[in-house]
Amino acid sequence: MNHALRSFAFLLLFASAALAQSPGSRAYIGEDVYVASGQQVHNATCIFCSVQVEGDLTGHVFVLFGSLNVTGHVDKGAMVIGGNAVVDSQARIGGDMTVLGGNAVYESDDSLGGSAYVLGGHLSHVPLAHGETRAHPRLSLGPLFSIVLGVLVLLLLSALLVPQIRRRVMVNQTS
């Protein structure tokens, strides 16, 4: 019960920080963010919703449990957790794009100015033209790899924590 209350308090704190918008930024929970063509927004944060960028976003975009669709420009990075990202051939993300627990699609290598990382999904793109090289790494670790990695982390944590718990129990019993 105590853990649930702390988790709920953390969620409220996180949500209130996300909604404390700086001028020119948009942050919503459960309501989609839309940046129209010709419109300029600084940062976009969306929790349990999606972001559609047709205009210019001069900062970062963060999406938690939603999707990102870019047909305009994002000057800095983009992060999507628990959703998908689609970057049109005429679109541009100036920084890195990270997708955790979803898929990412980009139509042109010029669409991404930085690196692209996908963990727990697939990274799809139009193949490079003959002789063209990538300026930044593109990495995709599929769902099976993510599951195996998660199991290994749990096993490692349990191997580290179980001996400490046993020691505490033995010390308490002998006291």
TIMARDREN-754085 format. One line per 3 residues: their letters; for each residue x negated, y, z of N, C-alpha, C. Coordinates in steps of 0.05 Angstrom, whole numbers, plus 5000, padded with zeros to 4 digits. Layout:
a) X:Y:Z:X:Y:Z:X:Y:Z  ...
***
This chain:
mnh) 4983:4976:5000:5000:5000:5000:4983:5025:5000  4961:5025:5016:4943:5047:5018:4929:5052:4991  4922:5030:4978:4909:5032:4951:4928:5044:4931
alr) 4953:5036:4932:4973:5047:4913:4977:5077:4918  4978:5086:4943:4981:5114:4949:4957:5130:4939  4933:5119:4942:4909:5133:4932:4909:5135:4902
sfa) 4917:5113:4889:4919:5113:4859:4939:5133:4849  4962:5135:4863:4982:5154:4855:4972:5183:4859  4958:5188:4881:4947:5214:4887:4926:5222:4866
fll) 4910:5202:4858:4890:5207:4837:4903:5214:4811  4925:5199:4804:4939:5205:4779:4951:5233:4779  4963:5241:4802:4974:5268:4804:4952:5289:4801
lfa) 4929:5285:4814:4907:5303:4812:4897:5305:4783  4894:5282:4770:4885:5282:4742:4905:5296:4724  4930:5291:4728:4951:5303:4711:4952:5333:4716
saa) 4949:5342:4741:4950:5371:4746:4925:5385:4734  4902:5372:4735:4878:5383:4723:4881:5385:4693  4893:5364:4681:4897:5364:4652:4916:5386:4644
laq) 4936:5392:4660:4956:5412:4653:4947:5441:4660  4925:5443:4674:4914:5470:4680:4900:5480:4655  4915:5490:4636:4905:5497:4610:4889:5522:4610
spg) 4867:5521:4595:4852:5546:4590:4866:5560:4567  4862:5586:4563:4875:5600:4541:4868:5587:4514  4888:5583:4499:4885:5572:4472:4883:5541:4472
sra) 4886:5528:4494:4886:5499:4496:4914:5489:4500  4917:5463:4493:4943:5450:4498:4938:5424:4512  4954:5420:4533:4953:5395:4549:4981:5387:4556
yig) 4989:5362:4549:5016:5353:4554:5016:5325:4565  5036:5318:4580:5042:5290:4588:5069:5283:4576  5069:5262:4559:5094:5252:4548:5106:5270:4526
edv) 5092:5290:4517:5102:5307:4495:5080:5310:4475  5085:5304:4450:5064:5305:4429:5053:5333:4425  5027:5334:4418:5013:5358:4411:5011:5360:4381
yva) 5020:5383:4370:5020:5387:4341:5005:5413:4336  4984:5412:4320:4969:5436:4312:4975:5439:4282  4992:5458:4275:5001:5462:4248:4979:5473:4230
sgq) 4982:5470:4204:4963:5481:4185:4962:5511:4188  4938:5523:4189:4934:5551:4193:4934:5560:4222  4939:5541:4240:4939:5547:4269:4913:5539:4281
qvh) 4904:5554:4301:4879:5548:4315:4884:5544:4345  4873:5521:4355:4876:5514:4383:4848:5507:4393  4842:5512:4419:4815:5506:4429:4813:5476:4435
nat) 4824:5466:4457:4824:5438:4464:4852:5427:4464  4854:5400:4460:4880:5387:4462:4877:5362:4479  4894:5360:4500:4894:5337:4518:4923:5326:4518
cif) 4925:5300:4514:4951:5288:4512:4951:5261:4527  4970:5258:4547:4972:5234:4562:5000:5222:4557  5000:5197:4549:5025:5183:4541:5039:5197:4518
csv) 5023:5207:4499:5034:5220:4475:5013:5220:4453  5019:5233:4430:5001:5233:4407:4993:5261:4400  4971:5264:4385:4961:5289:4376:4960:5289:4345
qve) 4971:5308:4332:4970:5312:4303:4956:5338:4298  4933:5337:4284:4917:5361:4278:4917:5366:4248  4932:5386:4240:4932:5394:4212:4917:5421:4209
gdl) 4914:5436:4230:4900:5461:4230:4872:5458:4240  4863:5477:4256:4835:5477:4267:4836:5474:4297  4820:5455:4307:4817:5452:4336:4787:5458:4342
tgh) 4782:5479:4356:4754:5489:4359:4739:5474:4381  4752:5458:4397:4739:5443:4418:4742:5413:4415  4749:5401:4437:4752:5371:4439:4781:5363:4438
vfv) 4786:5338:4431:4812:5327:4433:4810:5301:4450  4828:5297:4469:4829:5274:4486:4857:5263:4487  4860:5237:4480:4886:5224:4480:4885:5199:4497
lfg) 4903:5197:4517:4906:5174:4534:4932:5161:4529  4932:5136:4519:4956:5121:4512:4973:5134:4492  4961:5141:4469:4975:5153:4447:4957:5151:4422
sln) 4964:5165:4401:4949:5164:4376:4939:5191:4368  4918:5191:4352:4907:5216:4341:4907:5214:4311  4918:5234:4298:4919:5236:4269:4908:5263:4261
vtg) 4886:5262:4246:4872:5287:4238:4873:5290:4208  4885:5312:4199:4884:5319:4171:4871:5347:4168  4865:5360:4191:4852:5386:4191:4823:5383:4201
hvd) 4816:5401:4220:4788:5401:4230:4787:5401:4261  4769:5384:4271:4763:5384:4300:4733:5390:4302  4726:5413:4313:4698:5421:4313:4680:5404:4330
kga) 4690:5394:4353:4674:5378:4371:4684:5349:4370  4682:5335:4392:4688:5306:4393:4717:5299:4397  4723:5274:4393:4750:5263:4397:4748:5237:4413
mvi) 4765:5233:4433:4766:5208:4448:4795:5199:4450  4799:5174:4444:4825:5161:4446:4823:5136:4463  4839:5135:4484:4839:5111:4501:4866:5098:4500
ggn) 4868:5073:4492:4893:5059:4490:4910:5068:4467  4898:5074:4444:4913:5082:4421:4896:5081:4396  4906:5091:4374:4892:5091:4349:4885:5119:4339
avv) 4865:5120:4322:4856:5145:4310:4855:5142:4280  4866:5162:4265:4865:5162:4236:4854:5189:4228  4833:5189:4211:4821:5213:4201:4823:5213:4171
dsq) 4837:5232:4160:4842:5235:4131:4816:5241:4116  4816:5236:4090:4792:5241:4074:4784:5271:4073  4804:5289:4075:4798:5318:4074:4793:5329:4102
ari) 4797:5312:4123:4794:5321:4151:4765:5321:4159  4759:5333:4182:4732:5334:4192:4732:5334:4223  4717:5315:4235:4711:5315:4263:4682:5321:4266
ggd) 4674:5344:4278:4647:5352:4279:4629:5336:4297  4640:5326:4319:4624:5311:4338:4629:5281:4336  4625:5267:4359:4629:5238:4360:4659:5232:4363
mtv) 4667:5208:4353:4694:5198:4357:4691:5171:4372  4705:5169:4394:4705:5145:4411:4734:5135:4414  4738:5110:4409:4764:5097:4412:4761:5073:4430
lgg) 4775:5072:4452:4774:5049:4471:4801:5036:4471  4802:5010:4464:4827:4996:4465:4846:5002:4442  4835:5008:4419:4851:5014:4396:4834:5013:4370
nav) 4846:5021:4348:4833:5020:4323:4828:5048:4312  4808:5050:4295:4802:5076:4282:4799:5072:4252  4810:5091:4237:4808:5090:4208:4798:5118:4199
yes) 4778:5118:4182:4770:5143:4170:4765:5137:4140  4774:5156:4123:4774:5151:4095:4747:5158:4081  4732:5176:4093:4708:5186:4081:4686:5189:4102
dds) 4661:5181:4095:4639:5184:4114:4634:5213:4121  4641:5231:4103:4638:5260:4109:4658:5270:4130  4678:5254:4136:4699:5262:4155:4689:5262:4183
lgg) 4667:5247:4189:4657:5245:4216:4629:5257:4217  4625:5279:4232:4599:5292:4234:4581:5278:4254  4592:5263:4272:4576:5249:4292:4580:5219:4290
say) 4575:5205:4311:4577:5176:4312:4606:5168:4317  4612:5143:4310:4639:5132:4314:4636:5106:4330  4649:5104:4353:4648:5080:4370:4676:5071:4375
vlg) 4680:5045:4371:4706:5032:4376:4701:5008:4393  4713:5007:4417:4710:4985:4435:4738:4973:4440  4741:4948:4433:4767:4934:4437:4785:4937:4413
ghl) 4775:4943:4390:4790:4947:4365:4773:4945:4341  4783:4955:4319:4768:4954:4294:4764:4982:4283  4741:4985:4270:4734:5010:4256:4736:5005:4226
shv) 4753:5018:4212:4757:5014:4183:4750:5040:4169  4738:5037:4146:4731:5061:4130:4728:5053:4100  4728:5073:4083:4724:5069:4055:4694:5063:4051
pla) 4687:5043:4036:4659:5036:4032:4642:5059:4021  4617:5060:4029:4599:5081:4019:4593:5078:3989  4589:5101:3976:4582:5101:3948:4554:5089:3945
hge) 4547:5080:3921:4521:5067:3916:4498:5086:3923  4480:5077:3940:4456:5092:3947:4460:5112:3969  4485:5116:3979:4491:5135:4000:4484:5122:4027
tra) 4473:5137:4045:4466:5126:4072:4482:5142:4093  4486:5129:4115:4501:5142:4138:4481:5158:4154  4490:5182:4162:4474:5199:4179:4476:5191:4208
hpr) 4498:5180:4217:4503:5173:4244:4513:5144:4246  4508:5131:4269:4517:5103:4272:4547:5101:4274  4557:5078:4264:4585:5071:4266:4585:5043:4279
lsl) 4598:5041:4302:4598:5016:4317:4626:5008:4325  4632:4982:4319:4658:4972:4327:4654:4945:4341  4665:4943:4365:4664:4919:4381:4692:4909:4384
gpl) 4699:4887:4372:4726:4877:4371:4738:4868:4397  4763:4861:4398:4777:4854:4422:4765:4830:4436  4756:4810:4421:4744:4786:4433:4719:4794:4449
fsi) 4702:4811:4437:4678:4820:4451:4685:4835:4477  4706:4851:4475:4714:4867:4499:4724:4848:4521  4739:4827:4514:4749:4808:4534:4725:4794:4547
vlg) 4706:4785:4531:4683:4771:4541:4667:4790:4559  4663:4814:4551:4648:4834:4567:4663:4839:4593  4689:4841:4593:4704:4846:4617:4702:4822:4637
vlv) 4703:4798:4626:4700:4774:4643:4672:4774:4656  4651:4780:4640:4624:4780:4650:4620:4801:4672  4632:4825:4668:4631:4845:4689:4645:4836:4715
lll) 4668:4824:4712:4682:4813:4736:4666:4792:4750  4653:4774:4735:4637:4753:4747:4612:4766:4761  4600:4785:4749:4577:4799:4761:4585:4813:4787
lsa) 4608:4827:4786:4617:4841:4810:4624:4822:4832  4637:4800:4825:4644:4780:4846:4619:4767:4857  4598:4762:4841:4573:4751:4850:4559:4770:4869
llv) 4562:4796:4864:4550:4815:4882:4565:4820:4907  4592:4820:4906:4609:4827:4929:4615:4803:4947  4618:4779:4937:4627:4757:4953:4606:4750:4975
pqi) 4580:4750:4969:4560:4745:4991:4562:4766:5013  4567:4791:5006:4569:4812:5027:4593:4808:5044  4615:4800:5032:4640:4795:5047:4636:4771:5066
rrr) 4623:4750:5056:4618:4727:5073:4600:4734:5097  4580:4751:5092:4562:4759:5114:4577:4774:5135  4595:4792:5127:4611:4808:5146:4629:4790:5162
vmv) 4641:4770:5149:4659:4752:5164:4643:4736:5184  4619:4726:5177:4603:4710:5195:4594:4728:5219  4586:4753:5214:4578:4770:5235:4601:4776:5254
nqt) 4624:4781:5243:4648:4786:5260:4655:4761:5277  4652:4737:5266:4659:4713:5281:4639:4708:5303  4614:4715:5299:4594:4709:5320:4593:4731:5341
s) 4605:4754:5336:4605:4776:5356:4624:4771:5379
***
